Amino acid sequence: MMKSAKALPLSSLYKPCLTKDFNFTSTRNLEPLEGILGQSRAQDAVQFAISMMDSGYNIYATGRNGLGKRTMIMRYLEKKRSDSVASDWCYVNNFDDVRSPKVLRLPAGVGMPLKKDIEQLLTRLQKGVPQAFDNESYYERSEQLKNELAQKQEKALARVANAAKKQNISLTITTPGGYRLVATDGENAYDAESFAALPESKQQEFEDAINKLEKRLRNVLRKLSQWEQEYADKQQGLNEEVALAVSEHLIAALIKKYSQYQEVVSHLESVQEDILKNVEVFLEDGEEQAALAAATMDNKLPRRYQINVMVHHDSTGHAPIVVEDNPTYNNLFGAVESVTYKGTVFTDFTLIRPGALHRANGGYLLMDAIKVLEQPFVWDGIKRALRSGNVSINTLEKELTLSGTISLEPEAMPFEVKIVLFGDRETYLLLQQYDPDFSELFKVVADFESEIERTPESQKLYARFITSLIRDKNLLHCDRKALMRIIEHSSRVAEDQNRLSLHAADIANLLRESNYWARQANAKMLHAEHVDKALDSAEFRSSRIRDKVFDSIRDGTTLLDTEGARVGQINALSVLHTGDHEFGVPSRVTATTAYGSGEVIDIERDVKLAGAIHSKGMMILSSYLASTFGKSDPIKLSASITFEQSYNQVDGDSASMAEFCALISSIADVPISQSLAITGSMNQFGEAQPVGGVNEKIEGFFESCCIKGLSGVQGVIIPDQNVSNLMLNQKVQDACKKKQFFIYSVKTVAEAIELLTGIKVGYPNEKGTYSKNTVYGKVQHRLKQLAAIDKKRHS
């Protein structure tokens, strides 16, 4: 009976590549594909976003991992980067407020030369300034100023002392800078007792004289202080004159060199002014400076005048492309580092470190969306930078606490970056729904395709795509048959004869593994057998659990019939996923019926082992049963359906046709052929609907039949819409070719019942009655019996 049923022809089971479509002998004869295959929609989105200079046109690239999202965008940006000119960014000391370092924006290629020029200047000053101060001319001038001060001070004090002496009053020095007037008898000073013994008139005379002298002395002391300040100013002027003589021509040369950059000129002028004010920086002992240099792994030059080059580029100035794989707060926004010196925490502008946002300034920053969202404060910081157009360097401590240690507050850097986030669609939808800023800041979504239509033209492009992978990864070239085999495998991965998978990572892995087996065989080119070896090896590595499952069928632990016929029992097909591997296995579905109230019990659902989609399939099944047999009278039937020996979660509706067939078999008491398995869902009108994993399901049942023994009548029933998904392995194809295994397609569940039972389903007459010799007629007869029982019980 089964052999007489019309099975699918061999041509429907697999769509091979045709030799005539490949007019070359190997990939050596092919030009590599420069772009990314089949991603024109995403490519247009990227081009649009990069060309839009307005703010907010950042990109969210969505699609499965391994589709080549990053590769495509990187390739496009590599071509586009020359259209933009990046800048060098530096931090320099703010001599007016050292806590707020200034930022310098310079043309590309200027930052590092400026840094080296400043370091060379400081090196020369470190040698030249001490030499200028360590010579006789400077010492003579400095000593002359000091002597002039001393002489003026001595003369002024001598006049006061002489005036006092005339009145028998002595001027004595008590402390450095401290003076005292004391009455004397002409030679010796009076003590308290001897002074008290003097007549009151004499005492009063001395006191009046001392008071007048003290006023005069105070005036002199004020002049002394003034003269000391004048001396200090003259000494400072001398120092500045000497320092200026050493530094002026050096800095003037730099100002002339960088005259076209006003920011640099202004900074160099500030450096000149500060050097004159702080010339001691070059004269002090360098031990502390050397220790700080060692702690910061820097040079020993004075730190206050150095240039901290945050970002630098070559002279071409092409826009930077930065990929940040670890987008922590500090990695993105930079940090102000610190060192400990003699128990004190020290920091300055030279310890400001850039983040990815700084390095990407003027260009493009690529990140993974999930990694960005996982890091605390990072997402808010990115949005703040995009909205404000500035990126600031704030320590994470400030974000986490209300107070923190005193640190630098560097000037914010202007921010001009296109950000590209890579993520899945679920993350994109969540951001759209819960973050009102997201749509404003990421206005462009680049949606990557996972498949492409399979045509002779697209196959040739696919071959060129494979060629590009081979050349990029330095692999052996493929001959024509190997190419054809890889393309056929791509169709199987896509689960469609007329589609090709765009999962570049899978194809690249297959090429690498095929290359390995080819080199093991000392081959000079990849052949089809090497591709098959790679596929078989990958499957073997991942198939331990699959082998355990089939071992249980082999030893009878899992109950399965592949011959004979049983009432209310059917072989359904499912797919198991074990991480990177999936395989099909048959599952016994059974149905039992009895007199009842019309309820169909889904045992999996009732014990909470069924998912929502499976439960939906059961409800559709019940609806179709009621609409077919309960239009005029209620169905007095109670039924239960279950997956036997299933102890894990069951979901999906791909077994709903099998469940319905088992239920009809139980009601009609018509046996179902156990040599057939079935997969497919159904709608409320009894129409078959396509399901996924059809190749794995068929191969899983075929493997089970081989274990139990091929009888020549075994096969699988699939929905008609799944025929285009067939890309079966060679074992199944060979068995079908030898008429040992069969694949049937059905458009309705009724067709499936006829194949499974060998009996016509039948058509209702005008009264809605089916012939008694049909399956549905037997169902009606049984339901009438149950209705009669119910009527009798309630009469």
Helices and strands as residue ranges (DSSP letters): G 10-12, G 19-21, G 27-29, H 40-51, E 59-62, H 69-80, G 81-83, E 87-92, E 102-107, H 111-133, H 136-166, E 169-175, E 178-183, H 192-197, H 200-257, H 262-277, G 279-282, H 287-295, G 303-305, E 308-311, E 321-324, H 329-333, E 335-336, E 339-341, E 344-346, G 349-351, E 352-353, H 356-359, E 364-368, H 369-374, H 378-388, E 390-391, H 396-400, E 413-414, E 418-423, H 425-434, H 438-441, E 444-447, E 451-453, H 456-472, H 480-494, E 499-501, H 504-520, H 528-541, H 544-554, E 565-567, E 569-577, E 582-595, E 600-602, H 603-606, H 612-629, E 637-643, H 656-668, E 671-673, E 676-678, E 681-682, E 688-689, H 694-708, E 715-719, G 720-725, H 730-737, E 742-746, H 749-757, H 775-794
